[in-house]
Amino acid sequence: MSMWVAVVLACLGPDITSCQPLVKKSIFYDSVDCQEDVQGMINTLRGQGIYAVGSCVAVEGGASA
């Protein structure tokens, strides 16, 4: 079963040192829901004048030993 984690990179300026990775602490079980959440975060940040890009990262679920 695939699960998804929302990841966004937010930057205050053109220098990489102005960037902060943001990782949502909840897991998504549907990639569409994850993408919608990422887009919402990006829109909010861009509305505040912050450059942002993001993606959903697949995480494979399984039983742990």
C-alpha positions as a Markdown table, in Angstrom:
| # | Residue | x | y | z |
|---|---|---|---|---|
| 1 | Met | 0.0 | 0.0 | 0.0 |
| 2 | Ser | 1.4 | 3.4 | -1.0 |
| 3 | Met | 1.2 | 6.4 | 1.4 |
| 4 | Trp | 2.2 | 9.9 | 0.6 |
| 5 | Val | 3.9 | 12.7 | 2.5 |
| 6 | Ala | 3.5 | 16.4 | 1.5 |
| 7 | Val | 6.8 | 18.3 | 1.1 |
| 8 | Val | 7.2 | 22.0 | 0.3 |
| 9 | Leu | 10.3 | 24.1 | -0.1 |
| 10 | Ala | 9.7 | 27.8 | 1.0 |
| 11 | Cys | 12.2 | 30.5 | 0.1 |
| 12 | Leu | 12.3 | 34.1 | 1.2 |
| 13 | Gly | 14.8 | 35.1 | -1.4 |
| 14 | Pro | 17.0 | 33.8 | -4.2 |
| 15 | Asp | 19.7 | 32.5 | -1.9 |
| 16 | Ile | 19.4 | 28.9 | -0.9 |
| 17 | Thr | 20.1 | 29.8 | 2.7 |
| 18 | Ser | 16.7 | 31.6 | 2.8 |
| 19 | Cys | 14.9 | 28.3 | 2.1 |
| 20 | Gln | 13.1 | 26.1 | 4.6 |
| 21 | Pro | 11.8 | 22.6 | 3.9 |
| 22 | Leu | 8.3 | 22.1 | 5.2 |
| 23 | Val | 7.0 | 18.5 | 5.7 |
| 24 | Lys | 3.4 | 17.8 | 6.8 |
| 25 | Lys | 3.3 | 15.5 | 9.8 |
| 26 | Ser | 0.3 | 13.6 | 8.5 |
| 27 | Ile | 0.2 | 10.7 | 6.0 |
| 28 | Phe | -2.0 | 10.7 | 2.9 |
| 29 | Tyr | -3.5 | 7.5 | 1.6 |
| 30 | Asp | -4.5 | 9.1 | -1.7 |
| 31 | Ser | -2.0 | 10.9 | -4.0 |
| 32 | Val | -4.7 | 13.4 | -5.2 |
| 33 | Asp | -5.5 | 14.5 | -1.6 |
| 34 | Cys | -1.8 | 15.0 | -1.0 |
| 35 | Gln | -1.4 | 17.0 | -4.2 |
| 36 | Glu | -4.3 | 19.2 | -3.2 |
| 37 | Asp | -2.8 | 19.8 | 0.2 |
| 38 | Val | 0.6 | 20.7 | -1.3 |
| 39 | Gln | -1.0 | 23.1 | -3.7 |
| 40 | Gly | -3.0 | 24.7 | -0.9 |
| 41 | Met | 0.3 | 25.2 | 1.1 |
| 42 | Ile | 2.0 | 26.6 | -2.0 |
| 43 | Asn | -0.8 | 29.1 | -2.7 |
| 44 | Thr | -0.9 | 30.3 | 0.9 |
| 45 | Leu | 2.9 | 30.8 | 0.9 |
| 46 | Arg | 2.9 | 32.6 | -2.4 |
| 47 | Gly | 0.1 | 34.8 | -1.2 |
| 48 | Gln | 2.5 | 36.0 | 1.5 |
| 49 | Gly | 5.2 | 36.7 | -1.1 |
| 50 | Ile | 7.2 | 33.6 | -0.4 |
| 51 | Tyr | 8.5 | 31.5 | -3.3 |
| 52 | Ala | 7.4 | 27.9 | -2.8 |
| 53 | Val | 7.5 | 24.6 | -4.7 |
| 54 | Gly | 6.3 | 21.3 | -3.5 |
| 55 | Ser | 5.6 | 17.6 | -4.2 |
| 56 | Cys | 4.2 | 14.5 | -2.7 |
| 57 | Val | 6.7 | 11.7 | -1.8 |
| 58 | Ala | 5.6 | 8.1 | -2.0 |
| 59 | Val | 6.3 | 6.0 | 1.1 |
| 60 | Glu | 5.7 | 2.3 | 0.9 |
| 61 | Gly | 3.8 | 0.9 | 3.8 |
| 62 | Gly | 4.3 | -2.6 | 5.2 |
| 63 | Ala | 4.5 | -4.7 | 8.3 |
| 64 | Ser | 7.5 | -4.1 | 10.5 |
| 65 | Ala | 9.3 | -7.0 | 12.0 |
